[in-house]
Amino acid sequence: MGVRIVGGGLAGSEAAWQAASRGVRVTLHEMRPVRPTAVHKTDRLAELVCSNSFRGDKLDNAVGLLKEEMRRLGSLVMRAAEESRVPAGAALAVDRERFAGLITQALSEHPLVTIVREEVASIPASSDNEPVIIATGPLTSDALSAQLASIVGQDHLYFYDAISPIVLAETIDREKVFRASRWDRSLRRTVKGAGVLGATVQGATVQGAACGVDDGQGDYLNCPMTRDEYERFYAALVAAESATVHDFDRERFFEGCLPIEVMAHRGHDTLRFGPMKPVGLVDPRTGREPYAAVQLRQDNLAGDHFSLVGFQTQIKWGDQARVLRMIPGLENAEFVRFGMVHRNTYVNGPTVLAETWQVRARPSLFFAGQMSGVEGYVESAASGLLAGMNAALLARGEHVSALPRTTAIGALAYYVSHANPAHYEPSNITFGIMQPLDRPPKGKKLRNEALSARALVDLERWMASRPEPQAATRDEKSSNGEAVVVEGSASR
Ligand SMILES: Cc1cc2nc3c(=O)[nH]c(=O)nc-3n(C[C@H](O)[C@H](O)[C@H](O)COP(=O)(O)OP(=O)(O)OC[C@H]3O[C@@H](n4cnc5c(N)ncnc54)[C@H](O)[C@@H]3O)c2cc1C
């Protein structure tokens, strides 16, 4: 009986901790430092590849709720984050070296965890007794990516992310934008049978999916531009500073997903024939098509996020905010997410995964982390938490389970396994993907707090209904170093 985990990042490390805490032996394969990735810099487990922030830490914020749920479920990532916390206002930010050091130490010292430093080039054999978790992240090595494609199907594995910026709806100036779809086409809001999230994401990712076109699948807010406004925007765009990119990012852009600055460098009017095309968009205030237009598409069910259609970009975030705020209607926009283009290996979750993070066609195999189709450090670790817990239960011959959809972790799992596969894109946790309240209080803050309060009550209920073995701690080691597993009490 044992769990094999491939990838010692945020998800794999959390999964290893959860499985070992349930008294199951874990073998964790991490290819660094034997085989480095293009962005990791150290040999530590759970290295943060970019920002040092785990984002908001309050319960009126969905990622704050996700973190609180993880704490209650005994997350190692959350414990290490607390112990390496640095001042960051309402956010949880960490000293990255200390954070990764604490995780590496905790797992290295755990009596049930063996860390093997090697690249796993093919998916290991798995069985109910010996489940396997693949948590190799956005930079999954080439050999393993090829194997994954053969398991999930080439069409369900993506290799690059071209992400458009997202703005907070309430910061869009409604006096300046107008609502319309190109040519007044009738709008297809939700694909029938596609689950609750049919209309939430844009088809901005690779493999033939066209980016930056109004595909008639939603309502749009249109930011009209005069010729003068376009000229000023264009000049600022071509002068903006691009983020440092890695060669793989630069070399292999998909023609249908070019960053806006690359398009702008191709010619003065390239954008006006691409994502800023005004044809078919008549501004009701002038009765005419504007010189250029930027379209904003609703990005979540709650309607509080709008993405800039076709505006994938790798301009540095400071410059990005400055340039995008030149778009009429976005002068005071707050960005929920900036645009970026980077390598990102992930599966089309809804076609491949169950809510338990098991591969539907092979339940002894789990996917976790970014490659399972979630986005972000915390979300990756949260999926690892559930995958590790369930893999351990499976190995012990017990029932696997999913969390209630009213919890943030449960909602994330539901999104990954039930979103519309036609336009699937990894998602951060947002209140927009959580089951709405029957009688929501008025006001966003109160509503969010009520969602969090319900989530934590439901989580506690779920935990109380599941007696689990307590984590084997170092104090409980027997004289020969073997862990003593204490049965019967809930693990928190
Ligand atoms: C350039 C870039 C910047 C990002 N910036 C942010 C950010 O600022 N904030 C944020 O929240 N998210 C960011 N992300 C997303 C981020 O990668 C994920 O949120 C998070 O790291 C995913 O965790 P993970 O465990 O799935 O993958 P990782 O943390 O990447 O861990 C995967 C591990 O698997 C190992 N591995 C890969 N292939 C193999 C193999 N075949 N055999 C053995 N080991 C293997 C890797 O070495 C790595 O250690 C960024 C991603 C990229 C690519």
The ligand as an ORCA input file, in Angstrom:
! r2SCAN-3c Opt
* xyz 0 1
  C       6.072     31.616    -15.675
  C       4.983     31.343    -14.695
  C       4.643     32.289    -13.736
  C       3.615     32.033    -12.823
  N       3.315     32.977    -11.874
  C       2.358     32.713    -10.943
  C       2.074     33.642     -9.893
  O       2.684     34.683     -9.788
  N       1.104     33.332     -9.001
  C       0.412     32.161     -9.065
  O      -0.459     31.929     -8.220
  N       0.670     31.260    -10.031
  C       1.628     31.508    -10.971
  N       1.899     30.606    -11.968
  C       1.174     29.404    -12.008
  C       1.967     28.460    -11.105
  O       2.889     27.711    -11.829
  C       1.098     27.526    -10.422
  O       0.143     28.290     -9.769
  C       1.766     26.600     -9.425
  O       3.159     26.618     -9.378
  C       1.316     25.285     -9.859
  O       1.657     24.344     -8.893
  P       1.909     22.877     -9.373
  O       2.234     22.094     -8.187
  O       0.808     22.433    -10.240
  O       3.196     23.012    -10.338
  P       4.688     23.377     -9.930
  O       4.721     24.176     -8.704
  O       5.325     23.908    -11.163
  O       5.311     21.953     -9.583
  C       5.463     20.941    -10.546
  C       6.740     20.201    -10.234
  O       6.824     19.054    -11.071
  C       8.165     18.895    -11.477
  N       8.149     18.087    -12.706
  C       7.715     18.427    -13.939
  N       7.795     17.384    -14.779
  C       8.292     16.340    -14.060
  C       8.584     14.976    -14.372
  N       8.376     14.475    -15.587
  N       9.097     14.189    -13.398
  C       9.307     14.673    -12.136
  N       9.043     15.945    -11.795
  C       8.523     16.786    -12.742
  C       8.681     20.309    -11.637
  O      10.087     20.356    -11.513
  C       7.980     21.029    -10.482
  O       8.739     21.050     -9.320
  C       2.923     30.819    -12.883
  C       3.272     29.849    -13.834
  C       4.293     30.100    -14.725
  C       4.666     29.048    -15.731
*
